[in-house]
Amino acid sequence: MAEGCCAKFIKVILIGFNLIFWIIGVAFLGVGIWALVDDRMKNVTDLDLEMFNTVTYVVIGVGAVTFVIGFLGCVGAWRENKCMLVMYAIFLFALFLAEVAAGAVGLIWKTKVAEEMDKAFANILDDGTKLDDTSAGIQEAMSNLQGLFKCCGINNYTDWVDRSTGSKGGTCSCQEESDKTDCDMDSSNNWVYKGCRVKFEPFLIDIVYLIGLVVLCLGFVQLIGFAFTVYLLRNLSKDGVV
């Protein structure tokens, strides 16, 4: 059994910590799954933005690992199982290092998101291809993004040829907007929304930046849990559960 009042207190704290840690794992899984099924995010993955898609699956992976580690730490602390606690401490520290590295890279290289987005969009409009000539999936994704972000085309309205009612470019009309700040005039003097790039880029950067901050914060919380685990291990009596 844990020796001393302080060790017993740390045991209780560690159990509570890992319950929170377990919930965080569930939350990460939820965020990752949301990114795959939410209308706005689903359209991002449909456009095959490689870097953002990778981040989404990494978040799901981290959530799954965090879920398992949280369970391991909680049970290990409750039963004072040295083997489980040692495994938990090792996994927790490894995850801490990985998350700090990933979070730092996400914050430092968040500008890469814009580059990846430009690359993906350039591939869509390769050699002057118009959106009308791309696959049905890309057209649908762009049409949905236009409706959600109130924008038109990738760069501007000229990325579409057909903007008639019912076409994928039909969501470009900005005529009914009282505030024309996000609108441009096309060659026929009709009001249309500005390109999606200028609205889409800050959205993606903010998402990646937020994920980087959350991962860094989670990493330092895990470091505290690692310290508690080491302390508990050092104070388990020799007749404790092995």
Buried (B, 14 or more C-beta within 10 A) or exposed (E): EBEEEEBBEBBEBBBEBBBEBBEBBBBBBEBBBEBBEEEBBBBBBBBBBEBBBEBBEBBBEBBBBBBEBBBBBBBBBBEBBBEBBBBBBEBBBEBBEBBBEBBBEBBEEBEBBBEBBEEBBEEBBEEEEBBBEBEEEBBEBBBBBBEBBBBBBBBBBBBBEEBEEEBBBBBBBBEEEEEEEBBBEBEEEBBBBBBBBEBBBEBBBEBBBEBBEBBBEBBEBBBEBBEBBBBBBEBBEEEBEE
